Amino acid sequence: MRPDPTGPLRGLRVVDLTRAVSGPFCTMLLADLGADVVKIEPPSGDLPRFSGPFTKDDTERGIGGLFGSINRNKRGIVLDLTTPDGRDTVLRLVDRADVLVENFRPGVMERLGLAYEELHARNPRMVYAAIRGFGDPRTGKSPYLDWPAYDIVAQAMGGMLSMTGPTETEPMRTGPTIGDLYPAILAAAGLLAALHHARETGVGQFVDVAMMDSVLSLCETAVYRYSYTGVVTRPSGNSHPQLAPFDIYPTRDGTCAIAAPTSKHWQLLCQVMGREDLIDDERTRANLNRVTNADFVRQLMTDWTTQRTTAEIVAALGGRVPVGPVNDAADLFDDPHVHARRMLVAVEQAGDARPVVYADCPLRFTETPAGIYRRPPLLGEHQDEVLAELDDER
């Protein structure tokens, strides 16, 4: 862990009214970059806080694994937004804030008396960002506006499941919660763009990110392919419909990824495999030929990879042809790249619980290093500290 926040967003004040996954991941990115993020939870706490997993020596059980991973670097307070005191405290935080982020369903903030228009009138320079399943009517009213949404719904309706899976009849959800995490990343990028505008003009704005829209934009290949050719992209396993070889191949002891769609990489691959005859073969000479003869290329590759271990293949191709082992979580903990880049960070926990490891911020800066500097907060841990700062600024 870093001793203090040193990222490029130091001094940025963020009011975090988010919950679950998408919103907290967005504000986590801001906190990793140095922003002072005050996470506001209801008295019962954010649901992932108590849903685990917990280490065996964690007797307090107040910071579950998911909650901790996406709420590190934040200060935490508890407010009941349905009460006048809770609402008043939010307004006082808004008065000094640069950013507010929430991911409630449409209409919730209005019912709480905290609508964007009221907050904008109170602090015109503040940027307000919202992540919802199907967006906000301020920028385009969806017929699904009031539908609840989770990651798998966003992946399904945004098009991702239709093009992911082992076969055309087996759509499959991606392992990471892309339907939550990608909207969060876009929201962070959008609110930083709005902040730039606000600092030039003094005027903040509403930043609206829909989970379905975000996943649709991530499926841009399927969109342009259908527009150009009328072809609907279907699941094709791990292969690529326009590049070959570009796949996951079985090895003697596992699997590995190999990609050699360019002439240069195909020639190098053929040389390593001892099949120089295929460099100018009409079936494999160019990428288009190899795509046309994809079954032949896959069988060729499989015959070669299954005679070797993953380590032998990586040693033979590494640095010459794009190649990599299919790492699981345990492999990541041992990978030399991960260690060299310091992508795994041991983070202290509350009470007597042992430190746990989180994935660090992947954004690197030469002058303003970002990363994890504070463990996730216990419920209401920074209540007195944050309220005292509000009193001092009156």
Sequence and secondary structure as in RCSB ss.txt:
>XXXX:A:sequence
MRPDPTGPLRGLRVVDLTRAVSGPFCTMLLADLGADVVKIEPPSGDLPRFSGPFTKDDTERGIGGLFGSINRNKR
GIVLDLTTPDGRDTVLRLVDRADVLVENFRPGVMERLGLAYEELHARNPRMVYAAIRGFGDPRTGKSPYLDWPAY
DIVAQAMGGMLSMTGPTETEPMRTGPTIGDLYPAILAAAGLLAALHHARETGVGQFVDVAMMDSVLSLCETAVYR
YSYTGVVTRPSGNSHPQLAPFDIYPTRDGTCAIAAPTSKHWQLLCQVMGREDLIDDERTRANLNRVTNADFVRQL
MTDWTTQRTTAEIVAALGGRVPVGPVNDAADLFDDPHVHARRMLVAVEQAGDARPVVYADCPLRFTETPAGIYRR
PPLLGEHQDEVLAELDDER
>XXXX:A:secstr
  SS  STTTT EEEE   TTHHHHHHHHHHHTT EEEEEE TT  GGGGS    TT SS  S HHHHHHHTTEE
EEE  TTSHHHHHHHHHHHHT SEEEE   TTHHHHTT  HHHHHHH TT EEEEEESS  TTT   TTTT    
HHHHHHHTTTGGG SSSTT     SS HHHHHHHHHHHHHHHHHHHHHHHHS   EEEEEHHHHHHHHTHHHHHH
HHHH       TTS SS SSEEEEE SSSEEEEE  SHHHHHHHHHHHT GGGSS TTTSSHHHHHHTHHHHHHH
HHHHHTTS HHHHHHHHTTTS EEE   HHHHHH HHHHHTT EEEE  STT   EEEE      SSS     S 
   TTTTHHHHHHHHHHT 
